[in-house]
Amino acid sequence: MKIESFALERWMTTWETQVEYDIAESGILPLTTNDLLDLLPVAERAATLDHLLDTRLGYSEAPGSHELRAALAATYAATGPENILITTGAIEANYLLFNTLLDPGDHVVAVHPAYQQLYSVPRAIGCDVRLWSVRAEGAHFHYDLDELERLVTPRTRLIVVNTPHNPTGAILSAANLRRVYALAESVGARVLCDEAYRWLELPAGEPLPPPIRDLGDSGISVGTFSKPFGLPGLRIGWIAAPAEIVAACWAMRDYITLSPGKLNDALALLAFRHRDKIIARTRGIVAANLATADKWFAEHAEIVAWTPPRAGLLALMRYRLDIPSRALADRLAGEYSVMLAPGDAFGYEYHLRLGVGQDPEIFATGLARTAACFADLRAAGVGLRAE
């Protein structure tokens, strides 16, 4: 398969280990292994640590441990362990699904802008991919369901959705998600919903819709421990789908990663059993950063504005400086040690992607340094674009 360069990942790998203030990160501040163990009652901690240290590091169960699959399955309607496949992050889950469900020439409708994989992999397979735009309207971005109805045809085999949305923070309501599902069913298509931000409702924000898997067998949910649980280093994601799709993806995975890591699986299960505590931590971090961001954007309203996320951890910052987003992002990273992802990686020029899941002190300092960069650019003669 020939596939186009992954613009965002290529840019992020240039800077993510170099900067001190990464405020573009799409997940929550990562936990340590000690943080995970501290979720346990004191009486259980030592025994659990000994169990992990005594784990023989052989191959694990190829589809993921039965315990982890059962725990995940219990969060969906009419779903058992046979409907769950543990994968190397959500990125492998999506890749397996695209290559299992799609053939060259298939008609696919994919949300845009989005994590580039969601439309680039179907294109590389040879599919006819139509982009469904998430648009700015007033203070928020939104999904235009009428546009989706115009894009879907009797040839459509798959609709690809991401909610809460990366990078805009838009969400589909429960009613609109049901409308997407019904539209797919009406033409014999499936819906793949990238639910990387499941469980990430914001303080005083809008409720998230149910997983697409809960609506029926035409819906396929993809999840991850990276974003909501602050565990990207575990590289654990999953597919929730009809058993025959899970089996087909598992068979394809034999040629790629074969099985999840045994310790990764065990730590993910520990985290999932104590997810209420992790989600409470997440909400505290996000609440602090949203308050900081609101104040910062109000102070610098002449140059920047944003559409706060309605759920999840991401938003787009719109700026008026007359400098392309890639050049601005490179300057911020190289000279101010601040990472804000360039909007051109998502098709949004004069925007930067901001994540609200970072350590609050790092987040605040990153924004302060961003303001200093803007002031320096203005002093150097960079003008403001008319809007």
C-alpha positions as CSV (number, residue, x, y, z in Angstrom):
1,M,0.0,0.0,0.0
2,K,1.3,3.4,-0.9
3,I,0.1,6.1,1.5
4,E,0.6,9.8,1.8
5,S,2.8,11.3,4.5
6,F,1.1,11.8,7.9
7,A,1.5,15.5,8.1
8,L,0.7,16.0,11.8
9,E,2.8,13.1,13.0
10,R,5.8,14.1,10.9
11,W,5.6,17.6,12.4
12,M,5.1,16.5,16.0
13,T,8.0,14.0,16.0
14,T,10.3,16.9,15.0
15,W,9.5,18.8,18.2
16,E,7.7,16.7,20.8
17,T,10.9,15.6,22.6
18,Q,12.6,19.0,22.3
19,V,10.0,21.4,23.8
20,E,9.4,22.1,27.5
21,Y,5.8,23.3,27.1
22,D,3.7,20.9,25.0
23,I,0.2,22.4,24.9
24,A,-0.8,20.8,21.7
25,E,-1.0,17.3,23.2
26,S,-4.2,15.5,22.4
27,G,-4.4,13.5,25.7
28,I,-4.4,14.1,29.4
29,L,-1.3,14.4,31.5
30,P,0.1,10.8,31.6
31,L,0.0,8.8,34.7
32,T,3.1,7.0,36.2
33,T,3.0,3.3,37.1
34,N,3.1,4.5,40.8
35,D,0.1,6.6,40.1
36,L,-1.8,3.5,38.9
37,L,-0.7,1.5,41.9
38,D,-1.8,4.3,44.2
39,L,-5.4,3.8,42.9
40,L,-5.5,0.6,44.9
41,P,-6.3,0.2,48.6
42,V,-3.1,0.2,50.6
43,A,-3.6,-3.5,51.5
44,E,-3.7,-4.5,47.8
45,R,-0.8,-2.4,46.5
46,A,2.1,-4.6,47.5
47,A,0.5,-7.8,46.4
48,T,-0.4,-6.2,43.0
49,L,3.1,-4.9,42.5
50,D,4.5,-8.4,43.3
51,H,2.1,-10.0,40.8
52,L,3.2,-7.6,38.1
53,L,6.9,-8.1,38.8
54,D,6.4,-11.9,38.8
55,T,4.6,-11.9,35.5
56,R,6.4,-14.0,33.0
57,L,7.0,-11.9,29.9
58,G,5.9,-14.3,27.3
59,Y,3.3,-13.8,24.6
60,S,-0.1,-12.8,25.9
61,E,-3.6,-13.9,24.7
62,A,-3.6,-12.8,21.1
63,P,-7.0,-10.9,21.2
64,G,-6.2,-9.4,24.6
65,S,-6.8,-10.9,28.0
66,H,-10.3,-12.3,28.6
67,E,-10.5,-10.1,31.8
68,L,-9.8,-6.9,29.9
69,R,-12.1,-7.7,27.0
70,A,-14.9,-8.6,29.4
71,A,-14.4,-5.4,31.4
72,L,-14.6,-3.3,28.2
73,A,-17.5,-5.3,26.8
74,A,-19.6,-4.6,29.9
75,T,-19.6,-0.9,29.0
76,Y,-21.5,-1.6,25.8
77,A,-25.0,-2.9,25.1
78,A,-25.4,-6.5,23.9
79,T,-21.6,-7.0,23.8
80,G,-19.4,-9.8,25.1
81,P,-15.7,-10.5,25.1
82,E,-16.0,-12.0,21.7
83,N,-17.0,-8.6,20.4
84,I,-13.8,-6.9,21.6
85,L,-10.3,-7.0,20.1
86,I,-7.4,-5.4,22.0
87,T,-5.1,-3.5,19.7
88,T,-2.0,-1.5,19.7
89,G,-3.7,1.8,20.3
90,A,-6.8,3.1,18.4
91,I,-4.5,3.7,15.4
92,E,-4.1,0.0,14.8
93,A,-7.8,-0.6,15.4
94,N,-8.7,1.9,12.7
95,Y,-6.1,0.5,10.3
96,L,-7.3,-3.1,10.8
97,L,-10.9,-2.1,10.3
98,F,-10.3,-0.1,7.1
99,N,-8.3,-3.0,5.6
100,T,-10.9,-5.5,6.6
101,L,-14.0,-3.7,5.6
102,L,-13.0,-1.8,2.5
103,D,-12.0,-2.7,-1.1
104,P,-10.7,-0.5,-3.9
105,G,-13.5,1.5,-5.4
106,D,-15.7,1.5,-2.3
107,H,-17.4,4.8,-1.5
108,V,-16.5,6.2,2.0
109,V,-17.6,9.3,3.7
110,A,-15.1,10.6,6.4
111,V,-15.3,13.5,8.7
112,H,-12.9,16.4,8.0
113,P,-10.8,17.9,9.4
114,A,-9.7,14.9,11.4
115,Y,-6.8,12.8,12.5
116,Q,-5.4,12.2,9.1
117,Q,-5.5,8.4,9.3
118,L,-9.3,8.5,9.1
119,Y,-9.3,9.5,5.5
120,S,-5.8,8.8,4.2
121,V,-5.9,5.0,4.8
122,P,-9.2,4.6,2.9
123,R,-7.7,6.7,0.1
124,A,-4.5,4.5,0.0
125,I,-6.7,1.4,-0.2
126,G,-8.2,2.9,-3.4
127,C,-11.6,4.0,-2.0
128,D,-13.6,6.9,-3.3
129,V,-13.4,9.1,-0.2
130,R,-15.8,12.1,0.3
131,L,-15.1,14.5,3.1
132,W,-17.8,15.6,5.5
133,S,-16.8,19.0,6.9
134,V,-17.1,20.1,10.5
135,R,-17.8,23.8,10.3
136,A,-17.6,26.8,12.5
137,E,-20.9,28.3,13.5
138,G,-21.1,31.0,16.2
139,A,-19.0,30.0,19.2
140,H,-18.6,26.4,18.3
141,F,-17.9,24.0,15.5
142,H,-20.7,21.6,14.4
143,Y,-21.5,18.7,12.2
144,D,-23.9,19.4,9.3
145,L,-26.1,16.4,9.1
146,D,-27.8,17.8,5.9
147,E,-24.4,17.8,4.2
148,L,-23.9,14.2,5.3
149,E,-27.2,13.2,3.7
150,R,-26.0,14.7,0.4
151,L,-22.7,12.9,0.5
152,V,-24.1,9.4,1.3
153,T,-25.2,7.4,-1.8
154,P,-26.3,3.8,-2.3
155,R,-22.7,3.0,-3.1
156,T,-21.5,4.1,0.4
157,R,-19.9,1.3,2.4
158,L,-18.6,3.2,5.4
159,I,-19.2,6.4,7.2
160,V,-16.3,7.5,9.5
161,V,-17.1,9.7,12.4
162,N,-15.0,11.1,15.3
163,T,-16.9,12.4,18.4
164,P,-15.8,14.3,20.5
165,H,-13.9,15.7,17.5
166,N,-10.1,16.1,17.0
167,P,-9.2,19.0,16.5
168,T,-12.3,21.2,17.0
169,G,-13.9,19.8,20.1
170,A,-17.3,19.4,18.4
171,I,-19.6,16.6,19.4
172,L,-22.6,14.8,17.9
173,S,-25.7,14.7,20.1
174,A,-27.3,11.4,20.8
175,A,-30.1,12.3,18.4
176,N,-27.7,13.2,15.6
177,L,-25.6,10.1,16.1
178,R,-28.8,8.0,15.7
179,R,-29.5,10.0,12.5
180,V,-26.0,9.1,11.2
181,Y,-26.6,5.4,12.1
182,A,-30.0,5.3,10.5
183,L,-28.6,6.9,7.3
184,A,-25.9,4.3,7.1
185,E,-28.4,1.5,7.7
186,S,-30.6,2.9,4.9
187,V,-27.9,2.2,2.3
188,G,-26.4,-0.9,3.8
189,A,-23.3,0.9,5.1
190,R,-21.5,0.7,8.5
191,V,-20.5,3.5,10.8
192,L,-16.9,3.5,12.3
193,C,-16.9,5.8,15.2
194,D,-13.5,6.8,16.6
195,E,-14.4,7.4,20.3
196,A,-10.9,8.2,21.6
197,Y,-12.5,10.8,23.9
198,R,-15.2,8.6,25.4
199,W,-15.7,9.5,29.1
200,L,-14.3,13.0,28.6
201,E,-17.2,15.2,29.3
202,L,-16.2,18.7,30.3
203,P,-17.2,20.4,33.6
204,A,-20.6,22.0,32.9
205,G,-20.3,20.7,29.3
206,E,-22.7,18.7,27.1
207,P,-23.4,15.0,27.7
208,L,-21.7,12.6,25.3
209,P,-23.8,10.4,23.0
210,P,-23.8,6.6,23.6
211,P,-21.1,4.6,21.8
212,I,-22.1,3.8,18.2
213,R,-21.8,0.1,19.1
214,D,-24.9,0.5,21.4
215,L,-27.1,1.4,18.4
216,G,-26.7,-1.9,16.6
217,D,-24.4,-4.2,14.5
218,S,-23.9,-1.5,11.8
219,G,-22.0,0.5,14.4
220,I,-18.3,-0.1,15.2
221,S,-16.7,1.6,18.2
222,V,-13.0,2.2,18.5
223,G,-11.5,3.2,21.9
224,T,-8.2,3.9,23.5
225,F,-6.5,4.2,26.9
226,S,-4.3,7.0,25.6
227,K,-6.7,10.0,25.7
228,P,-9.2,9.6,28.6
229,F,-6.9,7.7,30.9
230,G,-3.6,9.3,30.4
231,L,-1.9,6.1,29.4
232,P,-0.6,6.6,25.8
233,G,2.6,4.6,26.6
234,L,0.7,1.4,27.2
235,R,-0.3,1.5,23.5
236,I,-3.7,-0.2,24.3
237,G,-6.8,0.4,22.2
238,W,-9.7,-1.7,21.2
239,I,-12.4,-2.5,18.7
240,A,-16.1,-3.2,19.7
241,A,-17.9,-4.8,16.8
242,P,-19.8,-7.8,15.6
243,A,-17.9,-11.0,16.3
244,E,-17.2,-11.7,12.6
245,I,-15.6,-8.3,12.1
246,V,-13.5,-8.8,15.3
247,A,-12.4,-12.2,14.0
248,A,-11.4,-10.8,10.6
249,C,-9.4,-8.0,12.2
250,W,-7.7,-10.4,14.6
251,A,-6.7,-12.6,11.6
252,M,-5.2,-9.6,9.8
253,R,-3.4,-8.5,13.0
254,D,-1.5,-11.8,12.9
255,Y,0.6,-10.2,10.2
256,I,1.2,-6.9,12.1
257,T,1.6,-6.9,15.9
258,L,0.2,-10.4,16.8
259,S,-0.8,-9.6,20.4
260,P,-0.8,-6.8,23.0
261,G,2.1,-6.7,25.6
262,K,1.2,-8.7,28.7
263,L,2.2,-6.0,31.2
264,N,0.4,-3.4,29.1
265,D,-2.7,-5.4,29.2
266,A,-2.5,-5.9,33.0
267,L,-1.9,-2.2,33.7
268,A,-4.8,-1.3,31.4
269,L,-7.1,-3.6,33.3
270,L,-5.9,-2.1,36.6
271,A,-6.7,1.4,35.3
272,F,-10.0,0.5,33.9
273,R,-11.2,-1.0,37.1
274,H,-10.4,2.3,38.8
275,R,-11.5,4.6,36.0
276,D,-13.7,6.7,38.2
277,K,-10.7,8.0,40.1
278,I,-8.8,8.6,36.8
279,I,-11.7,10.5,35.3
280,A,-12.0,12.7,38.4
281,R,-8.3,13.5,38.0
282,T,-8.8,14.3,34.4
283,R,-11.7,16.6,35.1
284,G,-9.7,18.5,37.7
285,I,-6.9,19.1,35.2
286,V,-9.2,20.2,32.5
287,A,-11.2,22.6,34.7
288,A,-8.0,24.4,35.8
289,N,-6.8,24.7,32.2
290,L,-10.1,25.9,30.8
291,A,-10.2,28.7,33.4
292,T,-6.6,29.7,32.4
293,A,-7.4,29.6,28.7
294,D,-10.6,31.7,29.1
295,K,-8.6,34.4,30.9
296,W,-5.7,34.3,28.4
297,F,-7.9,34.5,25.3
298,A,-9.8,37.5,26.9
299,E,-6.5,39.3,27.6
300,H,-5.3,38.7,24.0
301,A,-8.5,39.1,22.1
302,E,-7.0,41.5,19.6
303,I,-4.8,38.7,18.2
304,V,-6.4,35.4,19.1
305,A,-9.8,33.7,19.6
306,W,-10.9,30.2,20.2
307,T,-13.9,27.9,20.1
308,P,-13.8,26.1,23.5
309,P,-14.2,22.3,23.2
310,R,-17.7,21.0,23.9
311,A,-16.2,17.7,25.1
312,G,-12.8,16.0,24.8
313,L,-9.5,17.9,25.2
314,L,-8.9,19.8,22.0
315,A,-9.7,23.1,20.4
316,L,-8.5,25.3,17.6
317,M,-7.0,28.7,18.3
318,R,-7.5,31.3,15.5
319,Y,-4.9,34.0,15.2
320,R,-4.8,37.2,13.2
321,L,-1.0,37.5,12.7
322,D,0.0,37.5,9.1
323,I,2.2,34.4,9.3
324,P,1.4,30.8,8.1
325,S,0.6,28.3,10.8
326,R,3.5,26.0,10.0
327,A,6.0,28.9,10.3
328,L,4.4,30.1,13.5
329,A,4.4,26.6,15.0
330,D,8.0,26.1,14.1
331,R,9.0,29.5,15.6
332,L,7.1,28.8,18.9
333,A,8.7,25.4,19.2
334,G,12.2,26.4,18.1
335,E,12.5,29.7,19.9
336,Y,10.0,29.6,22.8
337,S,10.0,25.9,23.5
338,V,6.2,25.8,23.1
339,M,4.3,23.2,21.1
340,L,1.1,24.2,19.4
341,A,0.2,22.1,16.3
342,P,-0.1,23.9,13.0
343,G,-3.6,24.2,11.6
344,D,-2.5,23.5,8.1
345,A,-2.0,19.8,9.1
346,F,-5.8,19.8,9.4
347,G,-6.7,22.1,6.5
348,Y,-7.2,25.1,8.8
349,E,-4.7,27.8,8.0
350,Y,-4.1,30.6,10.5
351,H,-5.1,28.2,13.3
352,L,-3.2,26.3,16.0
353,R,-4.4,23.2,17.8
354,L,-4.5,23.6,21.6
355,G,-4.9,20.7,24.1
356,V,-6.3,21.3,27.6
357,G,-5.0,18.1,29.2
358,Q,-1.5,19.2,30.1
359,D,-0.2,19.8,33.6
360,P,-1.8,23.2,34.6
361,E,1.5,24.9,35.4
362,I,3.0,23.9,32.1
363,F,-0.2,24.9,30.3
364,A,-0.2,28.4,31.9
365,T,3.5,28.9,31.1
366,G,3.1,27.7,27.6
367,L,0.3,30.2,26.9
368,A,2.4,33.0,28.5
369,R,5.3,32.2,26.2
370,T,2.9,32.1,23.3
371,A,1.8,35.6,24.1
372,A,5.5,36.7,24.3
373,C,6.1,35.2,20.8
374,F,3.1,37.1,19.5
375,A,4.3,40.3,21.0
376,D,7.8,39.8,19.6
377,L,6.4,39.2,16.1
378,R,4.3,42.4,16.3
379,A,7.4,44.3,17.4
380,A,9.3,42.9,14.4
381,G,6.7,44.3,12.0
382,V,4.3,41.3,11.5
383,G,0.9,42.8,10.8
384,L,-2.6,41.6,11.6
385,R,-4.8,40.2,8.9
386,A,-8.2,41.7,8.3
387,E,-11.1,39.4,9.2
